[in-house]
Amino acid sequence: MLIKLLGCRRSLRSASTLAGLICALLVLLYTLDKATSGRYIRIAFGGVKETGFSRPVEEYVSHLLKTDPRTAEFVDTSEADALFDKVRILCLILTTEANLHTRARAVNATWARRCNSHYFVLQTRYEKDDVIMTPYNDTRNNLIYKVRHAMIHAYTNLMGTFDWVLKADDDTYVILENLRFLLSNYDKDKPGYLGYHFNMYVENHGYMSGGAGYVMSVAALRQMVDSGLNNYACALTKTYLIAEVSEDFEIGKCLKIAGVPILSSMDVLGRETFHPYPFEQYLLDFLPEYLYDWSNTRPQRGYNCCSPFSISFHYMKPETMLMMDHLLYRIHIHGRNTAGNPAGKSIFRLERVENMRKPKVVIDKIA
């Protein structure tokens, strides 16, 4: 771990004070968490009880829920506000009743309310305006059924209120302003699908990581439901190659069957914007080995791990999510602002992703 800490310090010598602060805090959290199996983290943040947050954390979360998540002191939000109206995002967030008072509450207090509209998707006895209730038990093998149910609900009841659909988990952290910035370069009326690209199982297409969150245009949703779900063209794949029913693979497969292309979400320097693991695992170089085989583009680590306009990180604990949100939205550096697009150059690679390398494992009989 000392080597990782030194690597973090070296990689951030030329970065901003805020970047150094984020690095140091994330390293501290990881170190304490690993050293004590999470016990110290819960104490440090006031503790997470079985049914919710402790008093200090609850007071902080309650304060966030009473404030407008799109406003900030001493910051000009005019460009973000304009994109909020121009690029309307519907967020569908998978959760469980057991996580309503912890993970889902942290999501709701931070990034979810920056969506144009958002719904938590679960089986629950609570009837609320921001919940899509499903008839399926909250098990991992039922994730695909929950997502299908939510997508069909959006198609049937919410069309006309959004331009793009984001599916995320209750341990995903999303920076909505950066997502809108990326999507503003694409056409909502053309089918398209993007996120963190796994090049596995589905040849010349692959699928997007469910944990990092994936996005589809309203045209893609319509095409998937009409051409895939409603006519039963997207039957679940049963194969020994996949140990469980994989929600993200099944949605990606269905989108391919429906003829929806994959769009790039990388920046012009080849850095990812969607991330299936927390920030510190990229920064400190301890990503799981499988990721290098599965990813369509080899993951980068260290200083250049992540785009400055990153959109999502997965496996974010409620405590880390609250800290990340506070650092991003409530601490500023005087005199430093994003410079926009110099000379009209795009910050992102705006293209269809085609002619991919052959996946390490291919499942036959997928259209």
KEKEVO-362252 format. One record per residue (C-alpha): residue in three letters; z, y, x. Coordinates in Angstrom, 3 decimals, always signed. Example, Ala and Ser with C-alpha at 12.3 -4.5 7.8 and 13.67 -1.06 7.14 Angstrom:
2
[pt "Ala", [+7.800, -4.500, +12.300]],
[pt "Ser", [+7.140, -1.060, +13.670]],
This chain:
367
[pt "Met", [+0.000, +0.000, +0.000]],
[pt "Leu", [+0.681, +2.373, +2.946]],
[pt "Ile", [-2.944, +1.929, +4.003]],
[pt "Lys", [-4.049, +2.830, +0.478]],
[pt "Leu", [-1.861, +5.941, +0.513]],
[pt "Leu", [-3.295, +7.079, +3.845]],
[pt "Gly", [-6.807, +6.417, +2.577]],
[pt "Cys", [-6.108, +8.521, -0.491]],
[pt "Arg", [-4.809, +11.368, +1.682]],
[pt "Arg", [-7.799, +11.255, +4.009]],
[pt "Ser", [-10.316, +11.102, +1.161]],
[pt "Leu", [-8.878, +14.182, -0.496]],
[pt "Arg", [-8.479, +16.523, +2.487]],
[pt "Ser", [-11.496, +18.540, +1.418]],
[pt "Ala", [-10.813, +18.300, -2.305]],
[pt "Ser", [-8.933, +20.722, -4.506]],
[pt "Thr", [-5.159, +21.013, -4.796]],
[pt "Leu", [-5.346, +19.598, -8.312]],
[pt "Ala", [-7.255, +16.547, -7.091]],
[pt "Gly", [-4.600, +15.967, -4.459]],
[pt "Leu", [-1.870, +16.297, -7.050]],
[pt "Ile", [-3.581, +13.792, -9.350]],
[pt "Cys", [-4.014, +11.363, -6.468]],
[pt "Ala", [-0.395, +11.661, -5.348]],
[pt "Leu", [+1.011, +11.209, -8.838]],
[pt "Leu", [-1.208, +8.246, -9.620]],
[pt "Val", [-0.307, +6.577, -6.326]],
[pt "Leu", [+3.375, +7.179, -7.036]],
[pt "Leu", [+3.050, +5.681, -10.515]],
[pt "Tyr", [+1.212, +2.642, -9.208]],
[pt "Thr", [+3.653, +2.100, -6.349]],
[pt "Leu", [+6.718, +2.324, -8.567]],
[pt "Asp", [+5.140, +0.208, -11.256]],
[pt "Lys", [+4.162, -2.573, -8.854]],
[pt "Ala", [+7.517, -2.480, -7.110]],
[pt "Thr", [+9.532, -2.848, -10.290]],
[pt "Ser", [+7.126, -4.530, -12.744]],
[pt "Gly", [+6.983, -1.332, -14.783]],
[pt "Arg", [+10.725, -0.881, -15.302]],
[pt "Tyr", [+10.972, +2.284, -13.231]],
[pt "Ile", [+7.965, +3.818, -14.897]],
[pt "Arg", [+9.598, +3.480, -18.270]],
[pt "Ile", [+12.790, +5.054, -16.949]],
[pt "Ala", [+10.899, +7.864, -15.187]],
[pt "Phe", [+9.139, +8.876, -18.374]],
[pt "Gly", [+12.161, +8.477, -20.580]],
[pt "Gly", [+11.429, +4.878, -21.488]],
[pt "Val", [+9.142, +3.191, -23.986]],
[pt "Lys", [+11.046, +1.290, -26.637]],
[pt "Glu", [+9.704, -1.644, -28.566]],
[pt "Thr", [+9.049, +0.470, -31.665]],
[pt "Gly", [+8.053, +3.742, -30.004]],
[pt "Phe", [+8.794, +6.310, -27.328]],
[pt "Ser", [+12.196, +7.453, -26.147]],
[pt "Arg", [+13.402, +10.924, -27.105]],
[pt "Pro", [+11.944, +12.960, -24.175]],
[pt "Val", [+8.513, +11.361, -24.455]],
[pt "Glu", [+8.593, +11.505, -28.251]],
[pt "Glu", [+9.409, +15.220, -28.109]],
[pt "Tyr", [+6.448, +15.798, -25.816]],
[pt "Val", [+4.105, +13.710, -27.990]],
[pt "Ser", [+5.351, +15.426, -31.156]],
[pt "His", [+4.650, +18.811, -29.582]],
[pt "Leu", [+1.102, +17.753, -28.690]],
[pt "Leu", [+0.485, +16.556, -32.242]],
[pt "Lys", [+1.439, +19.998, -33.564]],
[pt "Thr", [-0.982, +21.854, -31.295]],
[pt "Asp", [-4.746, +22.250, -31.379]],
[pt "Pro", [-6.040, +19.820, -28.712]],
[pt "Arg", [-9.146, +21.938, -28.120]],
[pt "Thr", [-7.346, +25.126, -27.093]],
[pt "Ala", [-5.741, +25.963, -23.763]],
[pt "Glu", [-4.079, +28.967, -22.197]],
[pt "Phe", [-6.164, +31.131, -19.847]],
[pt "Val", [-9.329, +29.031, -20.275]],
[pt "Asp", [-12.717, +29.979, -21.709]],
[pt "Thr", [-13.659, +27.098, -24.023]],
[pt "Ser", [-16.737, +28.706, -25.563]],
[pt "Glu", [-19.250, +26.247, -24.068]],
[pt "Ala", [-17.151, +23.244, -25.062]],
[pt "Asp", [-16.687, +24.717, -28.545]],
[pt "Ala", [-20.449, +25.144, -28.954]],
[pt "Leu", [-21.048, +21.511, -27.962]],
[pt "Phe", [-18.302, +20.386, -30.356]],
[pt "Asp", [-20.441, +21.640, -33.242]],
[pt "Lys", [-23.750, +20.567, -31.734]],
[pt "Val", [-22.845, +17.023, -30.607]],
[pt "Arg", [-20.751, +15.391, -33.317]],
[pt "Ile", [-18.919, +12.272, -32.162]],
[pt "Leu", [-17.287, +9.688, -34.417]],
[pt "Cys", [-14.617, +7.763, -32.496]],
[pt "Leu", [-13.715, +4.226, -33.565]],
[pt "Ile", [-10.571, +3.093, -31.738]],
[pt "Leu", [-9.454, -0.536, -31.792]],
[pt "Thr", [-5.705, -1.016, -32.003]],
[pt "Thr", [-3.071, -3.248, -33.565]],
[pt "Glu", [-0.090, -2.592, -35.778]],
[pt "Ala", [+2.183, -3.481, -32.858]],
[pt "Asn", [+0.658, -0.633, -30.823]],
[pt "Leu", [+0.684, +2.068, -33.509]],
[pt "His", [+3.852, +3.738, -32.228]],
[pt "Thr", [+2.966, +3.593, -28.525]],
[pt "Arg", [-0.661, +3.257, -27.402]],
[pt "Ala", [-2.270, +4.570, -30.575]],
[pt "Arg", [+0.220, +7.430, -30.785]],
[pt "Ala", [-0.559, +8.481, -27.207]],
[pt "Val", [-4.297, +8.332, -27.929]],
[pt "Asn", [-3.804, +10.404, -31.078]],
[pt "Ala", [-1.722, +12.984, -29.219]],
[pt "Thr", [-4.311, +13.377, -26.446]],
[pt "Trp", [-8.034, +12.710, -26.665]],
[pt "Ala", [-8.664, +11.283, -30.154]],
[pt "Arg", [-8.275, +14.641, -31.896]],
[pt "Arg", [-11.016, +16.080, -29.697]],
[pt "Cys", [-13.466, +13.783, -31.499]],
[pt "Asn", [-15.207, +15.369, -34.472]],
[pt "Ser", [-13.651, +12.560, -36.481]],
[pt "His", [-11.727, +9.489, -35.439]],
[pt "Tyr", [-10.428, +6.289, -36.997]],
[pt "Phe", [-8.089, +3.586, -35.771]],
[pt "Val", [-9.420, +0.135, -36.617]],
[pt "Leu", [-6.854, -2.557, -37.381]],
[pt "Gln", [-5.239, -4.809, -39.947]],
[pt "Thr", [-2.218, -2.919, -41.245]],
[pt "Arg", [-0.005, -2.302, -44.241]],
[pt "Tyr", [-0.181, +1.458, -43.619]],
[pt "Glu", [-2.823, +3.334, -45.601]],
[pt "Lys", [-3.774, +6.517, -43.770]],
[pt "Asp", [-6.782, +8.807, -43.704]],
[pt "Asp", [-7.488, +8.042, -40.052]],
[pt "Val", [-7.358, +4.242, -40.404]],
[pt "Ile", [-10.144, +1.775, -41.153]],
[pt "Met", [-8.347, -1.298, -42.430]],
[pt "Thr", [-9.942, -4.640, -41.650]],
[pt "Pro", [-9.255, -8.035, -43.228]],
[pt "Tyr", [-9.056, -9.673, -39.797]],
[pt "Asn", [-5.915, -10.588, -37.879]],
[pt "Asp", [-5.437, -8.579, -34.697]],
[pt "Thr", [-6.388, -11.298, -32.212]],
[pt "Arg", [-8.737, -11.048, -29.259]],
[pt "Asn", [-11.269, -13.419, -30.805]],
[pt "Asn", [-11.400, -11.201, -33.883]],
[pt "Leu", [-12.357, -8.052, -31.961]],
[pt "Ile", [-16.048, -8.547, -32.703]],
[pt "Tyr", [-15.341, -8.846, -36.427]],
[pt "Lys", [-13.215, -5.678, -36.369]],
[pt "Val", [-15.968, -3.763, -34.557]],
[pt "Arg", [-18.678, -5.029, -36.903]],
[pt "His", [-16.524, -4.089, -39.894]],
[pt "Ala", [-15.977, -0.579, -38.504]],
[pt "Met", [-19.661, -0.078, -37.666]],
[pt "Ile", [-20.769, -1.158, -41.140]],
[pt "His", [-18.073, +1.097, -42.651]],
[pt "Ala", [-19.419, +4.047, -40.655]],
[pt "Tyr", [-22.985, +3.213, -41.674]],
[pt "Thr", [-22.060, +2.838, -45.345]],
[pt "Asn", [-19.558, +5.657, -45.803]],
[pt "Leu", [-19.828, +8.211, -43.007]],
[pt "Met", [-23.532, +8.745, -42.299]],
[pt "Gly", [-24.408, +12.428, -42.104]],
[pt "Thr", [-21.058, +13.386, -40.575]],
[pt "Phe", [-21.766, +12.327, -36.973]],
[pt "Asp", [-24.526, +12.139, -34.369]],
[pt "Trp", [-23.034, +9.548, -32.022]],
[pt "Val", [-20.508, +6.708, -32.357]],
[pt "Leu", [-17.976, +5.987, -29.621]],
[pt "Lys", [-16.132, +2.675, -29.681]],
[pt "Ala", [-13.001, +2.630, -27.504]],
[pt "Asp", [-9.721, +0.740, -27.148]],
[pt "Asp", [-6.180, +2.046, -27.513]],
[pt "Asp", [-5.770, +1.940, -23.723]],
[pt "Thr", [-8.961, +3.896, -23.021]],
[pt "Tyr", [-8.717, +7.545, -22.023]],
[pt "Val", [-11.787, +9.642, -22.872]],
[pt "Ile", [-12.757, +13.157, -21.795]],
[pt "Leu", [-14.725, +14.231, -24.874]],
[pt "Glu", [-16.072, +17.468, -23.410]],
[pt "Asn", [-17.827, +15.566, -20.616]],
[pt "Leu", [-19.133, +12.992, -23.075]],
[pt "Arg", [-20.663, +15.737, -25.219]],
[pt "Phe", [-22.148, +17.320, -22.100]],
[pt "Leu", [-23.908, +14.052, -21.246]],
[pt "Leu", [-25.018, +13.317, -24.812]],
[pt "Ser", [-26.397, +16.839, -25.277]],
[pt "Asn", [-29.227, +15.751, -22.974]],
[pt "Tyr", [-30.244, +12.867, -25.253]],
[pt "Asp", [-31.730, +12.786, -28.763]],
[pt "Lys", [-29.421, +11.481, -31.478]],
[pt "Asp", [-32.446, +10.693, -33.647]],
[pt "Lys", [-33.776, +8.185, -31.132]],
[pt "Pro", [-32.042, +4.829, -30.639]],
[pt "Gly", [-29.966, +4.685, -27.480]],
[pt "Tyr", [-26.848, +2.978, -26.131]],
[pt "Leu", [-24.788, +3.822, -23.040]],
[pt "Gly", [-21.510, +3.243, -21.214]],
[pt "Tyr", [-20.424, +1.224, -18.169]],
[pt "His", [-23.311, -1.179, -17.676]],
[pt "Phe", [-22.617, -4.870, -17.119]],
[pt "Asn", [-25.766, -6.733, -16.054]],
[pt "Met", [-24.693, -10.173, -17.253]],
[pt "Tyr", [-25.859, -12.832, -19.717]],
[pt "Val", [-28.594, -10.748, -21.429]],
[pt "Glu", [-31.614, -10.551, -19.147]],
[pt "Asn", [-33.193, -7.108, -18.606]],
[pt "His", [-30.610, -5.479, -20.849]],
[pt "Gly", [-27.007, -6.485, -20.229]],
[pt "Tyr", [-24.259, -4.800, -22.208]],
[pt "Met", [-21.619, -2.096, -21.950]],
[pt "Ser", [-17.969, -2.667, -21.080]],
[pt "Gly", [-15.887, -2.510, -24.235]],
[pt "Gly", [-12.792, -1.272, -22.438]],
[pt "Ala", [-14.553, +1.684, -20.812]],
[pt "Gly", [-15.925, +2.592, -24.234]],
[pt "Tyr", [-19.558, +2.585, -25.286]],
[pt "Val", [-21.640, +5.032, -27.277]],
[pt "Met", [-24.645, +4.657, -29.540]],
[pt "Ser", [-26.740, +7.262, -31.302]],
[pt "Val", [-26.780, +7.450, -35.075]],
[pt "Ala", [-30.329, +6.095, -34.908]],
[pt "Ala", [-29.105, +3.115, -32.850]],
[pt "Leu", [-26.333, +2.405, -35.358]],
[pt "Arg", [-28.813, +2.464, -38.221]],
[pt "Gln", [-31.198, +0.171, -36.348]],
[pt "Met", [-28.444, -2.260, -35.369]],
[pt "Val", [-27.057, -2.549, -38.895]],
[pt "Asp", [-30.449, -2.743, -40.619]],
[pt "Ser", [-32.182, -5.034, -38.135]],
[pt "Gly", [-29.234, -7.006, -36.805]],
[pt "Leu", [-26.071, -7.157, -38.865]],
[pt "Asn", [-27.334, -6.922, -42.434]],
[pt "Asn", [-30.020, -9.567, -42.011]],
[pt "Tyr", [-27.801, -11.961, -40.017]],
[pt "Ala", [-30.015, -11.752, -36.912]],
[pt "Cys", [-26.961, -11.306, -34.692]],
[pt "Ala", [-25.196, -14.638, -35.020]],
[pt "Leu", [-22.370, -15.087, -32.521]],
[pt "Thr", [-23.285, -16.858, -29.306]],
[pt "Lys", [-21.443, -20.115, -28.695]],
[pt "Thr", [-21.694, -21.276, -25.108]],
[pt "Tyr", [-19.487, -22.762, -22.426]],
[pt "Leu", [-20.514, -19.820, -20.201]],
[pt "Ile", [-18.222, -17.460, -22.129]],
[pt "Ala", [-14.663, -18.668, -22.648]],
[pt "Glu", [-14.015, -16.460, -25.665]],
[pt "Val", [-15.864, -14.437, -28.268]],
[pt "Ser", [-16.659, -11.258, -26.357]],
[pt "Glu", [-16.947, -8.147, -28.540]],
[pt "Asp", [-18.790, -5.979, -26.017]],
[pt "Phe", [-21.288, -8.732, -25.145]],
[pt "Glu", [-21.984, -9.479, -28.813]],
[pt "Ile", [-22.607, -5.809, -29.653]],
[pt "Gly", [-24.859, -5.420, -26.612]],
[pt "Lys", [-26.782, -8.550, -27.579]],
[pt "Cys", [-27.194, -7.311, -31.137]],
[pt "Leu", [-28.478, -3.952, -29.942]],
[pt "Lys", [-31.073, -5.711, -27.806]],
[pt "Ile", [-32.152, -7.832, -30.777]],
[pt "Ala", [-32.466, -4.605, -32.778]],
[pt "Gly", [-34.625, -3.064, -30.058]],
[pt "Val", [-32.153, -0.387, -28.918]],
[pt "Pro", [-32.719, +0.678, -25.289]],
[pt "Ile", [-30.024, +1.355, -22.705]],
[pt "Leu", [-29.646, +4.935, -21.475]],
[pt "Ser", [-28.240, +5.944, -18.113]],
[pt "Ser", [-24.781, +7.505, -17.981]],
[pt "Met", [-24.705, +8.052, -14.206]],
[pt "Asp", [-24.841, +11.410, -12.481]],
[pt "Val", [-27.677, +12.411, -10.134]],
[pt "Leu", [-25.761, +11.130, -7.094]],
[pt "Gly", [-25.385, +7.664, -8.620]],
[pt "Arg", [-21.718, +7.988, -9.551]],
[pt "Glu", [-20.394, +6.408, -12.733]],
[pt "Thr", [-18.993, +8.404, -15.638]],
[pt "Phe", [-17.568, +5.453, -17.629]],
[pt "His", [-14.963, +3.336, -15.831]],
[pt "Pro", [-13.541, -0.057, -16.938]],
[pt "Tyr", [-10.452, +0.411, -14.734]],
[pt "Pro", [-7.963, +3.221, -14.072]],
[pt "Phe", [-8.814, +6.067, -11.727]],
[pt "Glu", [-6.442, +4.955, -8.966]],
[pt "Gln", [-8.086, +1.542, -8.625]],
[pt "Tyr", [-11.382, +3.244, -7.755]],
[pt "Leu", [-9.794, +5.848, -5.534]],
[pt "Leu", [-7.622, +3.406, -3.583]],
[pt "Asp", [-10.142, +0.551, -3.451]],
[pt "Phe", [-8.538, -2.321, -5.302]],
[pt "Leu", [-11.116, -3.196, -7.915]],
[pt "Pro", [-11.419, -6.842, -9.009]],
[pt "Glu", [-14.096, -8.829, -7.179]],
[pt "Tyr", [-15.970, -9.841, -10.336]],
[pt "Leu", [-16.910, -6.203, -10.949]],
[pt "Tyr", [-19.280, -6.215, -7.966]],
[pt "Asp", [-21.243, -9.146, -9.411]],
[pt "Trp", [-21.219, -7.976, -13.005]],
[pt "Ser", [-22.011, -4.291, -12.655]],
[pt "Asn", [-25.617, -3.201, -12.897]],
[pt "Thr", [-24.926, -0.690, -10.116]],
[pt "Arg", [-22.475, -1.586, -7.372]],
[pt "Pro", [-19.195, +0.279, -7.926]],
[pt "Gln", [-18.350, +3.034, -5.482]],
[pt "Arg", [-14.846, +3.504, -4.122]],
[pt "Gly", [-12.807, +6.213, -2.474]],
[pt "Tyr", [-13.791, +9.876, -2.475]],
[pt "Asn", [-17.159, +9.293, -4.198]],
[pt "Cys", [-15.842, +6.713, -6.649]],
[pt "Cys", [-16.304, +8.722, -9.797]],
[pt "Ser", [-18.466, +11.497, -11.137]],
[pt "Pro", [-16.818, +14.952, -11.356]],
[pt "Phe", [-17.944, +14.750, -14.979]],
[pt "Ser", [-16.274, +11.388, -15.590]],
[pt "Ile", [-15.904, +10.385, -19.223]],
[pt "Ser", [-13.568, +7.415, -19.507]],
[pt "Phe", [-10.998, +5.196, -17.793]],
[pt "His", [-9.622, +1.902, -19.096]],
[pt "Tyr", [-6.243, +0.136, -18.861]],
[pt "Met", [-4.432, +3.456, -19.174]],
[pt "Lys", [-0.762, +3.119, -20.095]],
[pt "Pro", [+0.591, +5.671, -22.575]],
[pt "Glu", [+2.609, +7.351, -19.795]],
[pt "Thr", [-0.417, +7.664, -17.521]],
[pt "Met", [-2.556, +8.868, -20.406]],
[pt "Leu", [-0.108, +11.668, -21.171]],
[pt "Met", [+0.064, +12.644, -17.510]],
[pt "Met", [-3.733, +12.639, -17.098]],
[pt "Asp", [-4.146, +14.752, -20.207]],
[pt "His", [-1.576, +17.280, -19.024]],
[pt "Leu", [-3.193, +17.617, -15.598]],
[pt "Leu", [-6.688, +18.006, -17.026]],
[pt "Tyr", [-5.925, +20.405, -19.862]],
[pt "Arg", [-2.717, +22.230, -18.980]],
[pt "Ile", [-2.932, +22.866, -15.246]],
[pt "His", [-5.681, +25.147, -13.927]],
[pt "Ile", [-6.907, +26.376, -10.565]],
[pt "His", [-7.569, +30.101, -10.469]],
[pt "Gly", [-11.115, +31.098, -9.608]],
[pt "Arg", [-12.638, +27.629, -9.855]],
[pt "Asn", [-14.952, +26.846, -12.766]],
[pt "Thr", [-17.861, +24.480, -13.291]],
[pt "Ala", [-21.093, +26.142, -12.272]],
[pt "Gly", [-23.296, +24.667, -14.981]],
[pt "Asn", [-26.778, +23.433, -14.077]],
[pt "Pro", [-28.091, +25.355, -11.049]],
[pt "Ala", [-31.803, +26.199, -11.312]],
[pt "Gly", [-32.016, +24.114, -14.468]],
[pt "Lys", [-31.337, +20.877, -12.598]],
[pt "Ser", [-29.667, +18.115, -14.568]],
[pt "Ile", [-26.302, +16.792, -13.455]],
[pt "Phe", [-27.086, +13.370, -14.948]],
[pt "Arg", [-29.780, +10.745, -14.513]],
[pt "Leu", [-31.515, +11.135, -17.843]],
[pt "Glu", [-33.567, +7.981, -18.204]],
[pt "Arg", [-33.854, +4.616, -19.812]],
[pt "Val", [-32.394, +1.796, -17.733]],
[pt "Glu", [-35.201, -0.715, -17.233]],
[pt "Asn", [-36.445, -3.346, -14.772]],
[pt "Met", [-32.946, -4.543, -13.933]],
[pt "Arg", [-32.216, -7.256, -11.393]],
[pt "Lys", [-31.827, -10.767, -12.780]],
[pt "Pro", [-28.196, -11.352, -13.884]],
[pt "Lys", [-26.130, -13.860, -11.957]],
[pt "Val", [-25.652, -15.775, -15.225]],
[pt "Val", [-28.198, -15.716, -18.050]],
[pt "Ile", [-27.703, -17.070, -21.549]],
[pt "Asp", [-30.946, -18.461, -22.922]],
[pt "Lys", [-32.332, -17.951, -26.419]],
[pt "Ile", [-31.386, -14.300, -26.744]],
[pt "Ala", [-34.304, -12.234, -28.017]],
